Structures are given as C-alpha cells and as structure tokens.
Amino acid sequence: MALEIKILDYGDIELESSFLVLGRDCGRTRRVLTLGFLILGGKYPVVVDTGYRSNQIMETLGMRGLQYHEHMIENQLARHGVRMGDVRFVCHTHLHIDHAGKDDLFPMNTTVVLNRKELEYSVSGLMHPQYPAPDIKHLIDRLHTKSALRFLDLEITGPIELMPGVYCDAANAHTEGSMNIIVETADGIATICGDVIYDFNDQIVTPFNEIHDWEPRTTGNHGTSKRAEKAAIKKLLSSSRYLLPVHDRPAKIEGGNVVGRLHDQVPGPIVQSLPQRNWFPA
C-alpha cells in the first residue's frame, strides 16, 4: 500500500497578519488554519505535529485560539480509524506553541521524534514565549523515560529514514532546529514543511512586495536569516511534488510553481487549479 497523508484539523488561530507574511497588513487580524498530518500506508501510523494545548494558552502570545470538540486530536484521528495508542511516532517540524501542545495525550510508548537542536533551541530563550512551559516540561519527562523520545542530529547526518518511505531532514529555516518530513507517495515526494511557509499566495504565487523574479517572501516569524528563509523555500519548491505547511492548505508543485491546491489528503483531488506560471512575468 502506497503512503498517503491525511490532513488533521486542530482548529484556527486569529493573529496579526504581518506575523504570517513580513510587512503585510500590519496591525490587522487574520484567521488561519492549524493543521496536523497523519501518515498512513506504512507499518504503523505516524503523526506530524499535535497542535496547541488549549484556546487559553494562545492568549499568552496575544492570539486567539478557536479549537472546539471536533478539533481534539483523538477525534481527528478517529475519523481515520486510528486511536492514540496506535501511533508509533509523533514527529515535530518544530516545538512552537501551536505544534507540540498535545504530546502528553499520547502514551509513553509512542516515541516523539525531533531534531535535537530544536529541543536545545526551545530552552535557549531566543523565541521564549513561543515555547510554553507545559509543552517543554512534558518533553523533559519523555527525555527521562525509556524510548519515549528520539533525537535526530540532522545538521550533521543529513536526511534520516524514519521508516520505509518517510524521511526527516533539516529545514534550515524558521527555527534553528526545524525539520521537514518527506514522504514518498505514489504521485511523488510530499514534504511536510511546518512554518517555513505560512501562506502560499502571498509568499510564493504573488510574493508580497517582491520585485525580483522567482523571489519568495519570508514569513514575519523566524529565528534564522532572511537568506536562509528564502533559500529553504526555494529548496522546497525545487524538490517536492507536494508541499504541506501547517497554516495553509497543501499545494501541488510543478517546475517550482504552485499549480494546484488540495484539501483533506495528499495525494488527492485538486480543489483549485492555478496557472502554470504564477510568479511575476518576465
């Protein structure tokens, strides 16, 4: 059975617009998705990112959480016939407040997989409010429990195969320890890219306030350099058939262009088609 990715809907967040795309609509509020991913078709289910802990915790960042009963992770998994205890690995693109808030709901024999540098970064204080104490303290409990945590050292090793057809690779963007999860599907490479991309339209299709050809726009929320952010986006566009960020619906990529948008699964039907060339005209 070929690997496929199911989209998990963890609820929405309301936040300031320029947080998502650098300089866009400063001071205006925007509502965005918070997604997770369920990889099926392998020996066991794998979850990527677990959403935010509660609506209240988002207030610590001045944001509004919009999470309801149907968005609870156990209910999202149940839609695909998966129970919490069925999940072998929980992988994290990174550990920000809206990505690692439900790890403590999984049993300790579910292994949480993350890039070692991301746990180090989470306690460095460099992006402190985005790494809330309950989430990180739970990971320390896993650190001291046999097989409950698995560290990768992706900056040194390069990509690591988690299981047949699923690889982890350093993102080199957003946070110092962010990683991409690469999935070999029947229709090509699908890359779960966390927050390297927030918004396909304003970062890639019609990059906000960019005048150079094929130049993506960065997010307004990152801990690496602008050069690293732009390079990471360009690498994703050149190496993937599908891209799956956490705060926007998945996109189909051809020749470095976004040519279609998907909804609930990858591979899956295209729900919106885009022109073949969607950057600035020559």
C-alpha positions as CSV (number, residue, x, y, z in Angstrom):
1,M,0.0,0.0,0.0
2,A,1.4,3.4,-1.0
3,L,1.9,6.0,1.6
4,E,-0.6,8.8,1.9
5,I,-1.1,11.8,4.2
6,K,-4.4,12.7,5.8
7,I,-4.9,16.2,7.0
8,L,-5.9,16.7,10.7
9,D,-7.8,19.9,11.5
10,Y,-6.8,21.2,15.0
11,G,-8.8,24.4,14.8
12,D,-8.0,28.0,13.9
13,I,-5.9,30.9,15.3
14,E,-6.6,34.6,15.0
15,L,-3.3,36.6,14.9
16,E,-1.7,39.8,13.5
17,S,-1.3,39.5,9.7
18,S,2.4,40.5,9.4
19,F,3.3,37.6,11.7
20,L,2.5,35.4,8.7
21,V,4.0,37.4,5.8
22,L,6.6,40.0,6.5
23,G,5.2,43.5,6.3
24,R,1.7,42.6,5.1
25,D,-1.3,44.3,6.6
26,C,0.4,45.3,9.8
27,G,-1.9,45.6,12.7
28,R,-4.8,43.7,11.0
29,T,-6.1,40.4,12.4
30,R,-6.2,37.3,10.3
31,R,-7.7,33.8,10.9
32,V,-5.6,30.8,9.9
33,L,-5.8,27.1,10.0
34,T,-3.7,24.9,12.3
35,L,-3.2,21.5,10.7
36,G,-1.5,18.3,11.6
37,F,-0.8,15.2,9.5
38,L,-1.4,11.5,9.7
39,I,0.8,9.3,7.5
40,L,-0.9,6.0,6.6
41,G,0.0,3.0,4.5
42,G,3.2,2.0,6.3
43,K,3.8,-0.5,9.0
44,Y,2.2,1.8,11.6
45,P,0.6,5.3,11.7
46,V,2.8,8.4,12.1
47,V,1.5,11.8,13.3
48,V,3.3,15.0,12.4
49,D,2.6,17.9,14.9
50,T,-0.1,17.9,17.5
51,G,-1.5,21.5,17.5
52,Y,-1.9,23.8,20.5
53,R,-2.8,22.8,24.0
54,S,-5.9,25.0,24.6
55,N,-7.5,28.2,23.5
56,Q,-6.3,29.9,26.7
57,I,-2.7,29.2,26.0
58,M,-2.8,31.1,22.7
59,E,-3.6,34.2,24.7
60,T,-0.1,34.2,26.1
61,L,1.1,35.3,22.6
62,G,-1.8,37.8,22.2
63,M,-3.5,35.4,19.8
64,R,-7.0,33.8,19.9
65,G,-7.4,30.1,19.7
66,L,-10.5,28.7,18.1
67,Q,-10.4,25.0,19.0
68,Y,-13.6,23.0,19.6
69,H,-14.6,19.4,20.4
70,E,-14.3,18.2,16.8
71,H,-10.7,19.5,16.6
72,M,-9.4,17.4,19.5
73,I,-6.6,15.2,18.3
74,E,-8.3,12.0,19.4
75,N,-11.4,12.9,17.4
76,Q,-9.4,13.9,14.3
77,L,-7.5,10.5,14.4
78,A,-10.8,8.6,14.9
79,R,-12.0,10.0,11.6
80,H,-9.4,7.7,10.0
81,G,-9.9,4.7,12.3
82,V,-6.8,5.5,14.4
83,R,-6.5,5.6,18.2
84,M,-3.9,7.5,20.1
85,G,-2.2,4.3,21.2
86,D,-2.0,3.1,17.6
87,V,0.5,5.8,16.7
88,R,4.1,4.7,16.7
89,F,5.8,8.0,16.1
90,V,4.9,11.6,16.7
91,C,7.2,13.8,14.7
92,H,7.6,17.5,15.1
93,T,8.5,20.0,12.4
94,H,9.4,22.2,15.5
95,L,8.2,22.8,19.0
96,H,6.4,26.1,18.9
97,I,3.2,26.6,20.9
98,D,0.9,25.5,18.1
99,H,2.8,22.4,17.1
100,A,3.6,20.4,20.2
101,G,0.7,21.0,22.6
102,K,-0.9,17.5,22.7
103,D,2.1,15.2,23.2
104,D,1.2,14.4,26.7
105,L,-2.0,12.8,25.5
106,F,0.0,10.0,23.8
107,P,1.3,7.1,25.8
108,M,4.9,7.0,26.7
109,N,5.4,4.0,24.3
110,T,4.6,6.4,21.4
111,T,8.0,7.8,20.5
112,V,8.2,11.6,20.0
113,V,10.8,12.3,17.2
114,L,12.5,15.7,17.0
115,N,15.7,17.3,15.9
116,R,18.0,17.6,18.9
117,K,18.8,21.2,18.0
118,E,15.1,22.1,18.3
119,L,14.9,21.0,21.9
120,E,18.1,22.9,22.7
121,Y,16.6,26.0,20.9
122,S,13.3,25.7,22.8
123,V,15.1,26.3,26.1
124,S,17.5,29.0,24.8
125,G,15.1,31.8,25.4
126,L,15.6,33.1,21.9
127,M,11.9,32.7,21.0
128,H,10.8,32.1,24.6
129,P,7.1,33.0,24.5
130,Q,6.5,30.6,21.6
131,Y,7.8,27.6,23.7
132,P,5.3,27.3,26.6
133,A,6.4,25.6,29.8
134,P,3.8,22.8,29.9
135,D,4.8,21.5,26.5
136,I,8.6,21.7,27.0
137,K,8.4,20.2,30.6
138,H,6.4,17.3,29.2
139,L,9.2,16.6,26.7
140,I,11.7,16.6,29.6
141,D,9.6,13.8,31.2
142,R,9.9,11.9,28.0
143,L,13.7,12.6,28.0
144,H,13.9,10.6,31.2
145,T,11.6,7.7,30.0
146,K,13.0,4.8,28.0
147,S,12.1,5.0,24.3
148,A,9.7,7.9,24.8
149,L,11.9,10.4,22.9
150,R,14.1,10.0,19.8
151,F,16.7,12.6,18.9
152,L,17.9,13.3,15.3
153,D,21.0,15.3,14.5
154,L,20.1,16.3,11.0
155,E,22.5,19.2,10.5
156,I,25.3,16.6,10.8
157,T,23.8,13.4,9.4
158,G,21.7,14.7,6.6
159,P,18.3,13.1,6.0
160,I,17.4,10.1,8.2
161,E,14.9,7.4,7.2
162,L,12.3,7.0,10.0
163,M,10.6,4.1,8.2
164,P,10.4,3.0,4.6
165,G,9.3,6.0,2.5
166,V,9.4,8.5,5.4
167,Y,12.5,10.7,5.9
168,C,13.4,13.6,8.2
169,D,15.6,16.4,7.0
170,A,16.8,19.7,8.5
171,A,14.7,22.6,7.3
172,N,17.4,25.2,7.9
173,A,14.7,27.9,8.4
174,H,12.0,29.2,10.8
175,T,13.8,27.9,14.0
176,E,17.3,26.7,14.3
177,G,16.1,23.1,14.8
178,S,13.1,22.9,12.4
179,M,12.9,19.8,10.3
180,N,10.9,18.7,7.2
181,I,9.2,15.3,7.0
182,I,9.5,13.9,3.5
183,V,7.0,11.2,2.4
184,E,7.3,9.1,-0.8
185,T,3.8,8.9,-2.2
186,A,2.5,7.1,-5.3
187,D,2.5,10.5,-7.0
188,G,5.9,11.8,-5.9
189,I,7.5,13.5,-3.0
190,A,5.3,15.2,-0.4
191,T,7.1,17.4,2.1
192,I,5.5,18.5,5.4
193,C,7.3,21.8,5.9
194,G,6.0,23.2,9.1
195,D,6.2,27.0,9.2
196,V,8.8,27.6,6.6
197,I,5.8,28.5,4.5
198,Y,2.7,30.2,6.1
199,D,0.9,31.5,3.1
200,F,1.3,30.1,-0.5
201,N,-0.4,33.1,-2.2
202,D,1.5,36.0,-0.6
203,Q,4.8,34.2,-0.2
204,I,5.1,32.3,-3.5
205,V,2.3,32.7,-6.0
206,T,2.3,36.5,-5.9
207,P,5.0,37.3,-3.4
208,F,4.0,40.4,-1.4
209,N,6.2,43.5,-2.2
210,E,8.9,41.5,-4.0
211,I,10.2,42.8,-7.4
212,H,12.8,40.2,-8.3
213,D,11.9,37.2,-10.4
214,W,11.3,33.9,-8.6
215,E,11.9,35.5,-5.2
216,P,9.7,34.2,-2.4
217,R,8.6,36.4,0.5
218,T,9.6,35.3,4.0
219,T,7.3,35.0,7.0
220,G,7.3,37.6,9.7
221,N,8.2,35.0,12.3
222,H,11.6,33.3,12.1
223,G,14.8,32.9,14.1
224,T,17.2,32.5,11.1
225,S,18.4,34.9,8.5
226,K,16.4,36.2,5.5
227,R,18.8,34.4,3.2
228,A,18.3,31.1,5.0
229,E,14.5,31.6,4.9
230,K,14.4,32.3,1.2
231,A,16.8,29.5,0.3
232,A,14.8,27.0,2.3
233,I,11.6,27.9,0.4
234,K,13.4,27.7,-2.9
235,K,14.7,24.2,-2.0
236,L,11.2,23.0,-1.1
237,L,9.8,24.2,-4.4
238,S,12.6,22.5,-6.4
239,S,12.5,19.2,-4.6
240,S,8.8,18.4,-3.9
241,R,5.7,17.4,-5.8
242,Y,3.5,18.4,-2.9
243,L,4.1,20.9,0.0
244,L,2.2,20.7,3.2
245,P,2.5,23.7,5.7
246,V,0.7,23.8,9.0
247,H,-1.3,27.1,8.4
248,D,-2.4,26.8,4.8
249,R,-3.9,24.0,2.6
250,P,-1.4,21.7,0.7
251,A,-0.2,22.7,-2.7
252,K,0.8,20.8,-5.8
253,I,4.1,21.9,-7.3
254,E,5.3,21.6,-10.9
255,G,8.5,23.2,-12.2
256,G,8.9,25.2,-9.0
257,N,5.4,26.7,-9.4
258,V,2.3,26.2,-7.3
259,V,-0.2,24.8,-9.8
260,G,-3.0,23.4,-7.6
261,R,-4.4,23.3,-4.1
262,L,-5.6,20.3,-2.2
263,H,-7.8,19.8,0.9
264,D,-8.1,16.7,3.0
265,Q,-5.4,14.3,1.7
266,V,-2.2,14.1,-0.3
267,P,-2.1,12.7,-2.9
268,G,-5.7,13.7,-3.5
269,P,-8.0,15.7,-5.8
270,I,-7.1,19.2,-6.8
271,V,-9.7,21.6,-5.4
272,Q,-8.2,24.7,-7.0
273,S,-6.1,24.9,-10.1
274,L,-3.6,27.7,-10.8
275,P,-1.9,28.9,-14.0
276,Q,1.3,27.1,-14.9
277,R,3.4,30.3,-14.3
278,N,2.4,32.3,-11.2
279,W,5.4,34.4,-10.4
280,F,6.0,37.9,-11.7
281,P,6.0,38.0,-15.6
282,A,9.4,38.5,-17.2
